[in-house]
Amino acid sequence: MPKLSARQRTLAETIEFIGVGVHSGLPSRLSIAPAPPDSGIRVARVYDNGRVVGPLAVGPGLVSSTTLCTTLDLGSRAAISTTEHVLATLSRLGVDY
């Protein structure tokens, strides 16, 4: 995917949100961390038992469903749902993909 700008933009520090999943009703935590140059936006699923699936580069190929939310399929029976608002916000802020 071509870059929109020669200058890259990432976050200054890690931010974290803790709450309840909108559709699942389960406790959830979202961490968004700065990335090295040319990393793009990557996602991973971390389970309570420490199992990690990913990180994988975000792209159309990960989208498995758009019913009521955008779900990214990470394989290994792992998915992340309701990603569209976070990804849109990062895009609007100019964070590179």
N, C-alpha and C positions, 0 to 999 in steps of 0.2 A: 504494500500500500504506500503510495507516495506521501511524503510529509507535506503539510500545508505551509510550513515555515522552516527556514534553515535553523532558527533558534528553537531549542527545545525547552519545555517547561514541565517541571515536576513540583511536588509539594515540598515545603520547607521541613516538615516533621510529620511523624505518624499521628493520625487522628483515629479515635475509636468511638464507636456508638454501641451501646448495650440497650436491649429492649426485648420486645416480644415480636415474633414474626407476624407480619400482617395476615398472611393466609394460613400459616401453620398453627399460630397461637403458641409456639414453643419459644423458650428463651433463645435469644440470638445475639451475636456479637459481630460487628463489622469493623475491621481494621483497614485503613487505607494508608499505605506507606510510600515514601519517596522511592524512586527507582533510578538506577544508573542510566546514563545516556544510551539511547537506541534500544531500550528495553520494551517500550510500548506499555500498554495496559495489560496486566496479567492478573488472573484470578486463581485462587486456590480455596479448597474447602478443608477446614481443620475440624476434626471431630473431638468430642470430649475425651476420648481415649487416646488422643494424640495422633491418630492416623491422619495423614495429609494426602490429599489428591490434588495434583497440580504442582506448581503453577502452570497455567496454559495461557497463551496469548488470546485476548478477546477478539472475536471476529464473527462474521455471520455463520460460519461453519459450526459454532458451538450452540447456536440457538436451536432448542428442541421443542419449544412451545411458546405460543404467544396468547394463550387463553387466560385472560384476566391479569397476566403479567408476562414479562419476558424471562424465560428459564434457560439458563446455560447448562448444557450437559457436559460434565467433565469426564465422563467415562467411569469405569470402576464403580458403577452404581452410585455416583455422586452428582449432584446438581446444585445450582444456586439460582434461587428465584427472586423475582421482583428487582431485577438489576437495572431496569431502564431509567429510573430516576437518578441513581448514582452516576451511571455512565453519561447521561445527558448533562448533569451538573459538571462533571469533570470536563466534558467537551466544551461547555459554555465558558468554563474558566481557562480554557486553552491548554489543559493538560494533554500532552502528546499521547497518541495511540501507537 
